[in-house]
């Protein structure tokens, strides 16, 4: 089991990786919402 202290000792590599994943997830979520909204608008007309 990895403790929080050990994670901090690993340096910024892990933190950067986590931030990268978070950014990718956020961007994909925004793209999905926009795409679904456009699709919904097209269906209504």
Phi and psi restraints in degrees (range 20) as a CNS / XPLOR table:
assign (resid 1 and name C) (resid 2 and name N)
       (resid 2 and name CA) (resid 2 and name C) 1.0 -97.2 20.0 2
assign (resid 2 and name N) (resid 2 and name CA)
       (resid 2 and name C) (resid 3 and name N) 1.0 125.2 20.0 2
assign (resid 2 and name C) (resid 3 and name N)
       (resid 3 and name CA) (resid 3 and name C) 1.0 -85.9 20.0 2
assign (resid 3 and name N) (resid 3 and name CA)
       (resid 3 and name C) (resid 4 and name N) 1.0 167.4 20.0 2
assign (resid 3 and name C) (resid 4 and name N)
       (resid 4 and name CA) (resid 4 and name C) 1.0 -62.7 20.0 2
assign (resid 4 and name N) (resid 4 and name CA)
       (resid 4 and name C) (resid 5 and name N) 1.0 -39.5 20.0 2
assign (resid 4 and name C) (resid 5 and name N)
       (resid 5 and name CA) (resid 5 and name C) 1.0 -60.9 20.0 2
assign (resid 5 and name N) (resid 5 and name CA)
       (resid 5 and name C) (resid 6 and name N) 1.0 -41.9 20.0 2
assign (resid 5 and name C) (resid 6 and name N)
       (resid 6 and name CA) (resid 6 and name C) 1.0 -65.6 20.0 2
assign (resid 6 and name N) (resid 6 and name CA)
       (resid 6 and name C) (resid 7 and name N) 1.0 -38.3 20.0 2
assign (resid 6 and name C) (resid 7 and name N)
       (resid 7 and name CA) (resid 7 and name C) 1.0 -62.7 20.0 2
assign (resid 7 and name N) (resid 7 and name CA)
       (resid 7 and name C) (resid 8 and name N) 1.0 -40.8 20.0 2
assign (resid 7 and name C) (resid 8 and name N)
       (resid 8 and name CA) (resid 8 and name C) 1.0 -66.4 20.0 2
assign (resid 8 and name N) (resid 8 and name CA)
       (resid 8 and name C) (resid 9 and name N) 1.0 -38.4 20.0 2
assign (resid 8 and name C) (resid 9 and name N)
       (resid 9 and name CA) (resid 9 and name C) 1.0 -65.0 20.0 2
assign (resid 9 and name N) (resid 9 and name CA)
       (resid 9 and name C) (resid 10 and name N) 1.0 -26.4 20.0 2
assign (resid 9 and name C) (resid 10 and name N)
       (resid 10 and name CA) (resid 10 and name C) 1.0 -62.7 20.0 2
assign (resid 10 and name N) (resid 10 and name CA)
       (resid 10 and name C) (resid 11 and name N) 1.0 -22.2 20.0 2
assign (resid 10 and name C) (resid 11 and name N)
       (resid 11 and name CA) (resid 11 and name C) 1.0 102.8 20.0 2
assign (resid 11 and name N) (resid 11 and name CA)
       (resid 11 and name C) (resid 12 and name N) 1.0 -162.8 20.0 2
assign (resid 11 and name C) (resid 12 and name N)
       (resid 12 and name CA) (resid 12 and name C) 1.0 -86.4 20.0 2
assign (resid 12 and name N) (resid 12 and name CA)
       (resid 12 and name C) (resid 13 and name N) 1.0 -8.0 20.0 2
assign (resid 12 and name C) (resid 13 and name N)
       (resid 13 and name CA) (resid 13 and name C) 1.0 -56.7 20.0 2
assign (resid 13 and name N) (resid 13 and name CA)
       (resid 13 and name C) (resid 14 and name N) 1.0 -52.5 20.0 2
assign (resid 13 and name C) (resid 14 and name N)
       (resid 14 and name CA) (resid 14 and name C) 1.0 -64.2 20.0 2
assign (resid 14 and name N) (resid 14 and name CA)
       (resid 14 and name C) (resid 15 and name N) 1.0 -42.8 20.0 2
assign (resid 14 and name C) (resid 15 and name N)
       (resid 15 and name CA) (resid 15 and name C) 1.0 -61.5 20.0 2
assign (resid 15 and name N) (resid 15 and name CA)
       (resid 15 and name C) (resid 16 and name N) 1.0 -43.9 20.0 2
assign (resid 15 and name C) (resid 16 and name N)
       (resid 16 and name CA) (resid 16 and name C) 1.0 -62.3 20.0 2
assign (resid 16 and name N) (resid 16 and name CA)
       (resid 16 and name C) (resid 17 and name N) 1.0 -40.7 20.0 2
assign (resid 16 and name C) (resid 17 and name N)
       (resid 17 and name CA) (resid 17 and name C) 1.0 -63.0 20.0 2
assign (resid 17 and name N) (resid 17 and name CA)
       (resid 17 and name C) (resid 18 and name N) 1.0 -44.2 20.0 2
assign (resid 17 and name C) (resid 18 and name N)
       (resid 18 and name CA) (resid 18 and name C) 1.0 -63.1 20.0 2
assign (resid 18 and name N) (resid 18 and name CA)
       (resid 18 and name C) (resid 19 and name N) 1.0 -42.7 20.0 2
assign (resid 18 and name C) (resid 19 and name N)
       (resid 19 and name CA) (resid 19 and name C) 1.0 -63.4 20.0 2
assign (resid 19 and name N) (resid 19 and name CA)
       (resid 19 and name C) (resid 20 and name N) 1.0 -39.7 20.0 2
assign (resid 19 and name C) (resid 20 and name N)
       (resid 20 and name CA) (resid 20 and name C) 1.0 -61.6 20.0 2
assign (resid 20 and name N) (resid 20 and name CA)
       (resid 20 and name C) (resid 21 and name N) 1.0 -47.1 20.0 2
assign (resid 20 and name C) (resid 21 and name N)
       (resid 21 and name CA) (resid 21 and name C) 1.0 -59.4 20.0 2
assign (resid 21 and name N) (resid 21 and name CA)
       (resid 21 and name C) (resid 22 and name N) 1.0 -42.6 20.0 2
assign (resid 21 and name C) (resid 22 and name N)
       (resid 22 and name CA) (resid 22 and name C) 1.0 -61.6 20.0 2
assign (resid 22 and name N) (resid 22 and name CA)
       (resid 22 and name C) (resid 23 and name N) 1.0 -44.3 20.0 2
assign (resid 22 and name C) (resid 23 and name N)
       (resid 23 and name CA) (resid 23 and name C) 1.0 -62.5 20.0 2
assign (resid 23 and name N) (resid 23 and name CA)
       (resid 23 and name C) (resid 24 and name N) 1.0 -44.3 20.0 2
assign (resid 23 and name C) (resid 24 and name N)
       (resid 24 and name CA) (resid 24 and name C) 1.0 -61.1 20.0 2
assign (resid 24 and name N) (resid 24 and name CA)
       (resid 24 and name C) (resid 25 and name N) 1.0 -43.6 20.0 2
assign (resid 24 and name C) (resid 25 and name N)
       (resid 25 and name CA) (resid 25 and name C) 1.0 -64.2 20.0 2
assign (resid 25 and name N) (resid 25 and name CA)
       (resid 25 and name C) (resid 26 and name N) 1.0 -43.3 20.0 2
assign (resid 25 and name C) (resid 26 and name N)
       (resid 26 and name CA) (resid 26 and name C) 1.0 -62.8 20.0 2
assign (resid 26 and name N) (resid 26 and name CA)
       (resid 26 and name C) (resid 27 and name N) 1.0 -44.9 20.0 2
assign (resid 26 and name C) (resid 27 and name N)
       (resid 27 and name CA) (resid 27 and name C) 1.0 -63.0 20.0 2
assign (resid 27 and name N) (resid 27 and name CA)
       (resid 27 and name C) (resid 28 and name N) 1.0 -44.8 20.0 2
assign (resid 27 and name C) (resid 28 and name N)
       (resid 28 and name CA) (resid 28 and name C) 1.0 -64.8 20.0 2
assign (resid 28 and name N) (resid 28 and name CA)
       (resid 28 and name C) (resid 29 and name N) 1.0 -35.8 20.0 2
assign (resid 28 and name C) (resid 29 and name N)
       (resid 29 and name CA) (resid 29 and name C) 1.0 -65.3 20.0 2
assign (resid 29 and name N) (resid 29 and name CA)
       (resid 29 and name C) (resid 30 and name N) 1.0 -44.2 20.0 2
assign (resid 29 and name C) (resid 30 and name N)
       (resid 30 and name CA) (resid 30 and name C) 1.0 -62.5 20.0 2
assign (resid 30 and name N) (resid 30 and name CA)
       (resid 30 and name C) (resid 31 and name N) 1.0 -44.0 20.0 2
assign (resid 30 and name C) (resid 31 and name N)
       (resid 31 and name CA) (resid 31 and name C) 1.0 -61.3 20.0 2
assign (resid 31 and name N) (resid 31 and name CA)
       (resid 31 and name C) (resid 32 and name N) 1.0 -43.2 20.0 2
assign (resid 31 and name C) (resid 32 and name N)
       (resid 32 and name CA) (resid 32 and name C) 1.0 -61.0 20.0 2
assign (resid 32 and name N) (resid 32 and name CA)
       (resid 32 and name C) (resid 33 and name N) 1.0 -45.3 20.0 2
assign (resid 32 and name C) (resid 33 and name N)
       (resid 33 and name CA) (resid 33 and name C) 1.0 -62.1 20.0 2
assign (resid 33 and name N) (resid 33 and name CA)
       (resid 33 and name C) (resid 34 and name N) 1.0 -47.0 20.0 2
assign (resid 33 and name C) (resid 34 and name N)
       (resid 34 and name CA) (resid 34 and name C) 1.0 -61.5 20.0 2
assign (resid 34 and name N) (resid 34 and name CA)
       (resid 34 and name C) (resid 35 and name N) 1.0 -44.5 20.0 2
assign (resid 34 and name C) (resid 35 and name N)
       (resid 35 and name CA) (resid 35 and name C) 1.0 -63.5 20.0 2
assign (resid 35 and name N) (resid 35 and name CA)
       (resid 35 and name C) (resid 36 and name N) 1.0 -43.3 20.0 2
assign (resid 35 and name C) (resid 36 and name N)
       (resid 36 and name CA) (resid 36 and name C) 1.0 -65.7 20.0 2
assign (resid 36 and name N) (resid 36 and name CA)
       (resid 36 and name C) (resid 37 and name N) 1.0 -39.6 20.0 2
assign (resid 36 and name C) (resid 37 and name N)
       (resid 37 and name CA) (resid 37 and name C) 1.0 -62.7 20.0 2
assign (resid 37 and name N) (resid 37 and name CA)
       (resid 37 and name C) (resid 38 and name N) 1.0 -43.6 20.0 2
assign (resid 37 and name C) (resid 38 and name N)
       (resid 38 and name CA) (resid 38 and name C) 1.0 -64.0 20.0 2
assign (resid 38 and name N) (resid 38 and name CA)
       (resid 38 and name C) (resid 39 and name N) 1.0 -40.8 20.0 2
assign (resid 38 and name C) (resid 39 and name N)
       (resid 39 and name CA) (resid 39 and name C) 1.0 -64.5 20.0 2
assign (resid 39 and name N) (resid 39 and name CA)
       (resid 39 and name C) (resid 40 and name N) 1.0 -41.6 20.0 2
assign (resid 39 and name C) (resid 40 and name N)
       (resid 40 and name CA) (resid 40 and name C) 1.0 -63.3 20.0 2
assign (resid 40 and name N) (resid 40 and name CA)
       (resid 40 and name C) (resid 41 and name N) 1.0 -40.9 20.0 2
assign (resid 40 and name C) (resid 41 and name N)
       (resid 41 and name CA) (resid 41 and name C) 1.0 -63.9 20.0 2
assign (resid 41 and name N) (resid 41 and name CA)
       (resid 41 and name C) (resid 42 and name N) 1.0 -41.8 20.0 2
assign (resid 41 and name C) (resid 42 and name N)
       (resid 42 and name CA) (resid 42 and name C) 1.0 -64.2 20.0 2
assign (resid 42 and name N) (resid 42 and name CA)
       (resid 42 and name C) (resid 43 and name N) 1.0 -38.6 20.0 2
assign (resid 42 and name C) (resid 43 and name N)
       (resid 43 and name CA) (resid 43 and name C) 1.0 -65.3 20.0 2
assign (resid 43 and name N) (resid 43 and name CA)
       (resid 43 and name C) (resid 44 and name N) 1.0 -38.0 20.0 2
assign (resid 43 and name C) (resid 44 and name N)
       (resid 44 and name CA) (resid 44 and name C) 1.0 -65.2 20.0 2
assign (resid 44 and name N) (resid 44 and name CA)
       (resid 44 and name C) (resid 45 and name N) 1.0 -33.9 20.0 2
